[in-house]
């Protein structure tokens, strides 16, 4: 009779609750949890900025969804003085609305909440790794890069050196800049904490595939309605894929 059979026939032994069986069945889960804790919990155990921002994003998207795609923007614009000599600090809200994507629910439906969950899960992992202050710095970098890259793209791909007021015609959708930057940041932390060379190479292969996926996403979704041209092909590499690489470089500098 085998050892397993002897155990199963014992009246005093609960086979299903055996710590050895639990270890056998769930050891990979324990290893994965241990890896996540070891890789990401460096500066904080509670990513309160990411959680708070996630709540704000969901609330603002609901407000837009229940009104219209320009509701919150119009509130800001209507509060601005028409005097040319006045200052308008409230206009900073428009940049905030644009970077977080307040029209995600309107454009993609309530299923877009899955997009936000992925975005702020990655952001939370980044926050636990680098700390709250560094996360704020990272978000500021993403914000500034968001409004730099379109002008840079236009200059390179369309030979247009004129200033672009992006907010004038912005769709305020859908928060992808935060997602792709944090995704690049998160994947870099993963590979950083892997010691096995072959596994590290596999993760870098995944990182490369995600970048390729960004380019394909631009081709079929962001610029899908544009005819194939040198300008379109050029643009594919200067939007979310470009931002994804920014996240990797930020991780190289900031990650623990």
C-alpha positions in Angstrom: 0.0 0.0 0.0 1.3 3.4 -0.9 2.1 6.2 1.6 -0.8 8.3 0.2 -3.2 5.4 0.6 -2.1 4.9 4.2 -2.8 8.5 5.0 -6.1 8.6 3.4 -7.3 5.5 5.4 -6.3 7.0 8.7 -9.2 8.2 10.9 -7.1 10.8 12.7 -5.7 12.4 9.6 -7.5 15.0 7.4 -5.8 14.6 4.0 -7.4 17.7 2.5 -6.0 20.0 5.2 -2.5 18.6 5.4 0.1 21.4 5.4 2.2 19.2 3.0 -0.7 19.0 0.6 -1.4 22.7 0.9 2.3 23.4 0.2 2.2 21.0 -2.8 -0.9 22.6 -4.3 -0.3 26.2 -3.6 3.5 26.6 -3.4 3.6 28.5 -6.7 1.1 31.0 -5.2 3.3 31.4 -2.2 6.3 32.0 -4.3 4.5 34.5 -6.5 3.2 36.4 -3.5 6.7 36.4 -2.0 8.2 37.7 -5.3 5.6 40.5 -5.5 6.3 41.5 -1.9 10.0 41.4 -2.4 10.0 43.2 -5.7 7.5 46.0 -4.9 7.2 46.6 -1.2 10.3 48.8 -0.8 9.0 52.2 0.4 5.4 51.7 1.3 2.8 49.0 2.1 -0.2 51.2 1.3 -0.4 53.1 -2.0 -2.8 55.7 -0.8 -2.1 58.2 -3.7 -2.9 55.5 -6.3 -6.1 54.4 -4.5 -7.2 58.0 -4.0 -6.5 58.9 -7.7 -8.4 55.7 -8.8 -11.5 56.9 -6.8 -11.2 60.4 -8.2 -11.0 59.0 -11.8 -14.0 56.8 -11.3 -16.1 59.6 -9.8 -15.1 62.1 -12.6 -15.9 59.5 -15.3 -19.3 58.9 -13.8 -20.0 62.6 -13.7 -19.1 62.9 -17.4 -21.0 59.7 -18.3 -24.2 61.1 -16.6 -23.9 64.5 -18.3 -21.9 64.9 -21.5 -18.4 64.7 -22.8 -17.7 68.4 -22.2 -19.5 68.9 -18.8 -16.5 69.3 -16.5 -14.4 71.1 -19.1 -17.2 73.7 -19.5 -17.3 74.2 -15.8 -13.7 75.3 -15.9 -13.9 77.4 -19.0 -17.0 79.2 -17.7 -15.1 80.2 -14.6 -12.2 81.8 -16.5 -12.2 85.6 -16.8 -12.3 87.0 -20.4 -9.7 89.6 -19.5 -6.4 89.0 -21.3 -4.5 90.4 -18.3 -6.0 87.9 -15.8 -4.5 84.7 -14.6 -6.4 81.4 -14.7 -4.9 78.8 -12.4 -8.1 76.7 -12.7 -7.1 75.9 -16.3 -4.6 73.4 -14.7 -7.7 71.2 -14.1 -8.0 70.7 -17.9 -4.5 69.2 -18.0 -5.4 66.9 -15.1 -8.7 65.9 -16.7 -6.9 65.1 -20.0 -4.1 63.0 -18.5 -6.5 60.8 -16.4 -9.1 60.4 -19.2 -12.4 61.7 -17.9 -14.3 60.5 -21.0 -13.3 56.9 -20.8 -16.7 55.6 -19.9 -18.3 57.8 -22.6 -16.1 56.5 -25.3 -15.7 52.8 -24.3 -18.6 52.2 -21.9 -18.5 51.0 -18.3 -16.2 48.2 -19.4 -13.4 50.8 -19.4 -13.3 50.4 -15.6 -11.1 47.3 -16.3 -8.7 49.6 -18.0 -8.6 51.8 -15.0 -8.2 48.8 -12.6 -5.1 47.7 -14.6 -3.8 51.3 -14.7 -4.0 52.0 -11.0 -2.9 48.5 -10.0 0.3 49.2 -11.9 0.5 52.7 -10.4 0.0 51.2 -6.9 2.8 48.7 -7.4 5.1 51.6 -8.6 4.1 53.7 -5.5 4.9 50.9 -3.1 8.3 50.5 -4.8 9.5 54.1 -5.0 7.4 55.8 -2.3 4.8 58.6 -2.4 7.0 61.6 -3.2 8.8 59.9 -6.0 5.4 58.8 -7.4 4.2 62.4 -7.5 7.4 63.2 -9.4 6.8 60.3 -11.8 3.2 61.5 -12.4 4.5 65.1 -13.1 6.9 63.6 -15.6 4.1 61.7 -17.4 1.9 64.9 -17.4 4.7 67.0 -19.0 5.7 64.3 -21.4 2.0 63.9 -22.5 1.9 67.5 -23.7 5.5 67.5 -25.1 5.2 64.3 -27.2 2.4 65.5 -29.5 4.3 68.6 -30.5 7.4 66.5 -31.0 5.5 63.9 -33.0 4.1 66.7 -35.2 7.5 68.2 -35.8 9.1 64.8 -36.7 6.2 63.1 -38.6 4.5 66.1 -40.2 7.3 68.7 -40.4 5.1 71.0 -38.4 7.0 73.4 -36.2 4.1 75.5 -35.1 2.8 75.4 -31.5 -0.1 73.1 -30.8 -2.8 73.8 -28.2 -3.6 70.2 -27.5 -6.4 70.9 -25.0 -8.4 72.9 -27.6 -9.5 69.7 -29.4 -8.6 67.1 -26.8 -11.1 64.1 -26.5 -10.1 63.9 -22.8 -9.9 60.1 -23.2 -8.8 57.7 -21.9 -5.9 57.8 -19.4 -3.6 55.6 -21.6 -0.6 57.7 -20.8 -0.6 56.7 -17.2 -1.3 53.0 -18.1 1.6 52.5 -20.5 4.1 54.5 -18.5 3.3 52.5 -15.3 3.2 49.2 -17.3 6.7 49.8 -18.5 7.8 50.8 -15.0 6.2 47.7 -13.5 7.6 45.2 -16.0 11.1 46.7 -15.5 10.8 46.1 -11.7 9.8 42.5 -12.4 12.9 41.8 -14.5 15.1 43.7 -12.1 14.3 41.3 -9.3 14.8 38.1 -11.3 18.2 36.5 -10.9 17.8 33.6 -13.4 19.3 34.7 -16.7 16.9 32.7 -18.9 13.8 33.9 -17.0 15.1 37.5 -17.2 15.5 37.2 -21.0 12.0 35.8 -21.2 10.6 38.8 -19.3 12.6 41.2 -21.6 11.0 39.3 -24.5 7.5 40.1 -23.0 8.6 43.7 -22.5 9.5 43.9 -26.1 6.2 42.3 -27.2 4.2 44.8 -25.1 6.0 47.6 -26.9 5.2 46.0 -30.2 1.6 45.7 -29.0 1.6 49.4 -28.3 2.6 50.1 -31.9 -0.1 47.8 -33.3 -2.6 49.4 -31.0 -1.8 52.8 -32.5 -2.0 51.4 -36.1 -5.4 49.8 -35.7 -7.0 52.0 -33.0 -5.5 55.4 -32.4 -4.7 56.1 -36.1 -6.8 53.4 -37.6 -8.9 55.8 -39.6 -5.9 57.4 -41.3 -4.6 56.1 -44.7 -1.3 54.4 -44.6 1.5 56.9 -45.2 5.0 57.8 -44.0 3.4 60.2 -41.6 1.1 57.6 -40.1 3.9 55.0 -39.8 6.1 57.6 -38.1 3.3 58.5 -35.6 3.0 54.9 -34.5 6.3 55.2 -32.6 5.7 58.6 -31.0 2.7 58.1 -28.8 1.9 55.3 -26.3 4.9 53.2 -27.4 7.1 56.2 -26.8 5.5 56.7 -23.4 5.9 53.0 -22.5 9.7 53.5 -23.0 9.6 56.6 -20.8 8.2 54.4 -18.1 11.0 51.9 -18.5 13.6 54.7 -18.3 11.9 56.2 -15.2 12.0 52.8 -13.6 15.8 52.6 -14.4 16.3 55.8 -12.5 13.7 55.5 -9.7 13.0 51.9 -8.9 14.3 50.1 -5.9 
